[in-house]
C-alpha cells in the first residue's frame, strides 16, 4: 500500500516528532481526566510549546484505550495531536491496538479508518514532500520471530504463557491470536520491508515499527530475559538493507525505554511514554531533522 501524505499543500517535511506507548487504556484508570473523544490529549505527553515545531508526527504504536472491538481511540488521539501541532500524523499500530478485538478485523478497520491529517500504516508506505524529492516512510507493526535467544519454540511457549496478547486478541477462526500468528505476521512484514528497502528511492527513507528490530536496542533495565523473544528480533539483514538504502532512522517502541543507538550505520530511536509512574528514560518526544 502506498499512501500520499494527507496534506499536499504542507511545507516540506524536515522536522519530525516521534513517540509511542502512551497506553491510554492504563492512564485513564489512574488519572483524573475523564476520557472523551474530544479531548484525548489529556492522557498523552505534554505537547505545550511544541505547536508549529514539527512537519510530521510519528506515533509508533500502543496509543489508544482499546475498550471494545473497532476501537478508534488511537485515531482520535492522532487526529487531535496533529491538529494541535499543526502537522500530519502517521500511526503504526502496536500490539495493544488489537486488544479486545479480532486481529484481522481490527487491522482492516485501522487501515481503512479516516481521520483528518492521519495516515495508518502496517506493511504500508507513505510519502511526504521533502525538498525537491519526497520522504518515504515504511511502516509495519513487525511483531517478532521469537528467535533472539536461539530457540523460537521456547520463546513462543513463554510468550503464550505470559503475555496478554494471546488472551485479549482473537482470530477470525474463533481461537486466540497465538505466537504462531504473530510470527506469521513478522515473516510477512520482514519480507515486505526487505522488498521495499531494495527499491530505489530518490529521497530520504524513514522506517517505523512497533516492535524492536535488534537486541542492541532492547530495554537495558531488563536486559536479556525469557520474554525478550516477544519484544525484539535480530533483524540484522533488514538493518543492512536499511544502511544501503541510506535510511535516516528507524523509529520503534514496545519495550518502554527511550533510547538511541547506532547499529550498522542505522539510527534506531525510540521515545516511549510508558505507564504512569514508570521509568522509561522519557525526555519528551523524540526529534529528527531531515
C-alpha positions as CSV (number, residue, x, y, z in Angstrom):
1,X,0.0,0.0,0.0
2,X,1.3,3.5,-0.9
3,X,-0.4,6.4,0.8
4,X,0.3,10.0,0.0
5,X,0.7,12.3,2.9
6,X,-2.7,13.8,3.9
7,X,-1.8,17.4,3.3
8,X,-0.5,18.0,-0.2
9,X,-0.3,21.8,0.5
10,X,2.0,21.3,3.5
11,X,5.5,22.7,3.6
12,X,8.4,20.3,3.1
13,X,9.0,17.7,5.8
14,X,12.2,18.4,7.6
15,X,11.3,18.2,11.3
16,X,9.8,15.0,12.8
17,X,8.5,14.4,16.3
18,X,8.1,10.8,17.4
19,X,6.9,8.9,20.4
20,X,5.0,5.8,21.4
21,X,3.4,3.7,24.2
22,X,1.1,6.2,25.7
23,X,-1.3,3.4,26.8
24,X,-4.4,5.5,27.3
25,X,-6.1,2.3,28.5
26,X,-4.0,2.3,31.6
27,X,-3.7,6.1,32.1
28,X,-7.5,6.7,32.0
29,X,-7.8,4.4,35.1
30,X,-5.2,6.3,37.1
31,X,-5.5,9.9,36.1
32,X,-8.5,12.2,37.0
33,X,-9.3,13.5,33.5
34,X,-12.3,11.6,32.0
35,X,-11.8,10.2,28.5
36,X,-13.8,11.8,25.8
37,X,-13.3,11.6,22.1
38,X,-13.0,15.4,22.1
39,X,-10.1,15.6,24.5
40,X,-7.8,12.6,24.3
41,X,-4.6,14.7,24.6
42,X,-5.1,14.8,28.4
43,X,-3.7,11.3,28.5
44,X,-0.5,11.8,26.4
45,X,2.7,13.6,26.9
46,X,2.7,17.4,27.4
47,X,2.9,18.9,24.0
48,X,2.8,22.5,25.3
49,X,5.2,24.7,23.4
50,X,5.6,22.2,20.5
51,X,2.9,23.6,18.2
52,X,4.5,24.6,14.9
53,X,7.8,22.9,15.7
54,X,7.2,19.8,13.5
55,X,6.3,18.9,10.0
56,X,5.3,15.3,10.8
57,X,4.3,13.4,14.0
58,X,5.1,9.7,14.1
59,X,3.3,7.5,16.6
60,X,4.9,4.1,16.9
61,X,2.0,2.2,18.5
62,X,0.3,1.4,21.8
63,X,-1.7,4.6,21.9
64,X,-5.4,4.0,22.5
65,X,-7.8,2.8,25.1
66,X,-8.9,-0.5,23.5
67,X,-12.2,-0.9,25.3
68,X,-14.1,-2.7,22.6
69,X,-13.9,-4.0,19.1
70,X,-13.2,-1.5,16.3
71,X,-11.9,1.0,18.9
72,X,-10.7,4.1,17.2
73,X,-9.3,6.0,20.1
74,X,-5.8,5.8,18.7
75,X,-7.1,7.7,15.7
76,X,-8.8,10.3,17.9
77,X,-5.6,10.9,19.7
78,X,-3.5,11.1,16.5
79,X,-6.1,13.5,14.9
80,X,-6.1,15.8,17.9
81,X,-2.3,15.7,18.2
82,X,-1.9,16.5,14.5
83,X,-4.3,19.5,14.8
84,X,-2.6,20.8,17.9
85,X,0.9,20.5,16.4
86,X,-0.2,21.8,13.0
87,X,1.3,18.9,11.1
88,X,0.1,15.5,9.8
89,X,0.4,12.4,11.9
90,X,1.5,8.9,10.9
91,X,0.5,5.9,13.1
92,X,1.9,2.3,13.1
93,X,-0.3,0.1,15.3
94,X,1.2,-1.6,18.3
95,X,0.1,-5.0,19.8
96,X,-2.3,-3.2,22.2
97,X,-4.2,-1.7,19.2
98,X,-5.6,-5.2,18.7
99,X,-6.7,-5.9,22.3
100,X,-10.3,-7.0,22.8
101,X,-10.7,-7.4,19.1
102,X,-10.4,-9.9,16.2
103,X,-6.9,-9.3,14.8
104,X,-7.8,-9.3,11.1
105,X,-10.9,-7.1,11.6
106,X,-9.0,-4.6,13.8
107,X,-6.2,-4.4,11.3
108,X,-8.6,-3.8,8.4
109,X,-10.5,-1.2,10.4
110,X,-7.4,0.7,11.4
111,X,-6.1,0.8,7.8
112,X,-9.4,1.9,6.5
113,X,-10.2,4.5,9.1
114,X,-10.5,8.1,8.1
115,X,-9.1,10.8,10.4
116,X,-8.1,14.3,9.4
117,X,-4.4,14.6,8.9
118,X,-3.7,11.0,9.9
119,X,-2.2,8.0,8.0
120,X,-2.1,4.5,9.4
121,X,0.5,2.0,8.1
122,X,1.1,-1.7,8.6
123,X,3.1,-3.0,5.7
124,X,2.4,0.3,4.1
125,X,4.3,3.2,2.6
126,X,3.6,7.0,2.8
127,X,5.3,9.8,1.1
128,X,5.6,13.5,2.1
129,X,7.2,16.4,0.3
130,X,10.9,16.8,1.3
131,X,12.8,19.4,-0.6
132,X,12.9,18.5,-4.3
133,X,12.2,14.9,-3.5
134,X,10.0,13.1,-1.0
135,X,10.3,11.5,2.4
136,X,9.4,7.8,2.1
137,X,8.1,6.3,5.4
138,X,7.9,2.5,5.6
139,X,5.7,1.3,8.5
140,X,4.9,-2.1,9.9
141,X,4.0,-3.4,13.4
142,X,6.7,-6.1,12.8
143,X,5.9,-8.5,15.7
144,X,8.8,-10.9,16.4
145,X,10.4,-14.2,15.2
146,X,10.9,-15.4,18.9
147,X,14.4,-16.5,17.9
148,X,16.6,-13.8,19.5
149,X,17.7,-16.2,22.3
150,X,18.1,-19.1,19.9
151,X,15.1,-21.3,20.5
152,X,11.9,-19.9,18.9
153,X,9.8,-22.7,20.3
154,X,10.7,-21.8,23.8
155,X,10.2,-18.1,23.1
156,X,6.7,-18.9,21.8
157,X,5.8,-21.0,24.8
158,X,6.9,-18.3,27.2
159,X,5.0,-15.6,25.4
160,X,1.8,-17.7,25.2
161,X,2.1,-18.4,28.9
162,X,2.8,-14.8,30.0
163,X,1.5,-12.2,27.6
164,X,-2.0,-10.7,27.5
165,X,-1.7,-10.5,23.7
166,X,-2.6,-14.2,23.5
167,X,-5.7,-13.8,25.7
168,X,-7.0,-10.4,24.6
169,X,-6.7,-10.8,20.8
170,X,-8.6,-13.4,18.8
171,X,-8.5,-14.5,15.2
172,X,-11.3,-14.8,12.7
173,X,-11.4,-18.5,13.1
174,X,-12.5,-18.0,16.7
175,X,-9.3,-19.1,18.5
176,X,-6.8,-16.9,20.3
177,X,-4.1,-14.9,18.5
178,X,-1.2,-17.2,19.2
179,X,2.6,-16.6,19.0
180,X,2.5,-18.6,15.7
181,X,0.1,-16.0,14.3
182,X,2.4,-13.2,15.5
183,X,5.4,-15.0,13.9
184,X,3.4,-15.3,10.6
185,X,2.8,-11.5,10.7
186,X,6.5,-11.0,11.4
187,X,7.6,-13.0,8.4
188,X,5.2,-11.1,6.1
189,X,6.4,-7.7,7.5
190,X,10.1,-8.8,7.3
191,X,9.7,-9.8,3.6
192,X,7.8,-6.7,2.8
193,X,10.4,-4.4,4.4
194,X,13.2,-6.3,2.6
195,X,11.5,-5.7,-0.7
196,X,10.7,-2.0,-0.1
197,X,14.3,-1.3,1.1
198,X,15.7,-2.8,-2.1
199,X,13.6,-0.5,-4.2
200,X,15.4,2.7,-5.3
201,X,14.0,5.9,-3.9
202,X,15.2,9.4,-4.7
203,X,15.0,10.9,-1.3
204,X,15.2,10.1,2.4
205,X,13.6,7.0,4.0
206,X,12.3,6.5,7.5
207,X,11.3,3.1,8.9
208,X,8.8,2.9,11.7
209,X,7.9,-0.3,13.6
210,X,6.3,-1.0,16.9
211,X,8.5,-4.0,17.9
212,X,12.2,-3.8,18.5
213,X,14.4,-4.6,15.4
214,X,17.6,-5.5,17.1
215,X,18.8,-6.8,20.5
216,X,21.2,-3.9,20.7
217,X,18.2,-1.7,21.2
218,X,16.5,-3.8,23.9
219,X,15.4,-2.3,27.3
220,X,18.6,-2.1,29.4
221,X,16.7,-2.3,32.7
222,X,15.7,-5.9,31.9
223,X,18.4,-7.0,29.5
224,X,18.0,-10.5,28.1
225,X,15.2,-12.4,29.7
226,X,12.9,-15.3,28.8
227,X,10.5,-12.7,27.4
228,X,13.0,-11.0,25.2
229,X,11.9,-13.0,22.2
230,X,8.4,-11.5,22.4
231,X,9.9,-8.0,22.3
232,X,12.9,-7.9,19.9
233,X,14.2,-9.8,16.9
234,X,17.6,-9.7,15.3
235,X,16.7,-8.0,12.0
236,X,20.3,-7.6,11.1
237,X,19.5,-8.3,7.5
238,X,17.0,-5.5,7.3
239,X,19.3,-3.1,9.1
240,X,22.0,-3.9,6.5
241,X,19.4,-3.2,3.8
242,X,18.4,0.0,5.6
243,X,22.0,1.1,5.6
244,X,22.3,0.5,1.9
245,X,19.1,2.4,1.4
246,X,20.5,5.3,3.5
247,X,17.6,5.2,5.9
248,X,17.8,8.3,8.1
249,X,16.4,6.5,11.2
250,X,14.3,3.5,12.4
251,X,11.7,4.5,15.0
252,X,10.3,1.8,17.3
253,X,8.5,1.3,20.6
254,X,7.1,-1.6,22.6
255,X,9.6,-2.2,25.5
256,X,9.1,1.1,27.4
257,X,12.6,2.5,27.2
258,X,13.6,5.7,25.3
259,X,17.0,5.4,23.6
260,X,19.1,6.0,20.5
261,X,21.6,3.5,19.3
262,X,23.6,3.1,16.0
263,X,23.5,-0.4,14.6
264,X,25.4,-1.0,11.3
265,X,25.2,2.7,10.4
266,X,21.4,3.0,11.1
267,X,20.0,5.1,13.9
268,X,17.5,3.1,16.0
269,X,15.5,5.6,18.0
270,X,12.6,5.5,20.5
271,X,10.8,7.9,22.8
272,X,8.4,5.8,24.9
273,X,6.0,7.4,27.3
274,X,5.1,4.2,29.2
275,X,2.7,3.5,32.1
276,X,2.0,6.1,34.8
277,X,5.0,6.3,37.2
278,X,7.1,4.0,35.1
279,X,10.8,5.0,34.4
280,X,11.2,4.8,30.7
281,X,14.1,7.3,30.4
282,X,11.4,9.6,28.9
283,X,12.8,13.1,28.0
284,X,10.0,14.4,25.8
285,X,9.0,13.5,22.2
286,X,12.0,12.5,20.1
287,X,13.1,14.8,17.3
288,X,14.6,14.1,13.9
289,X,15.7,16.6,11.4
290,X,16.0,15.5,7.8
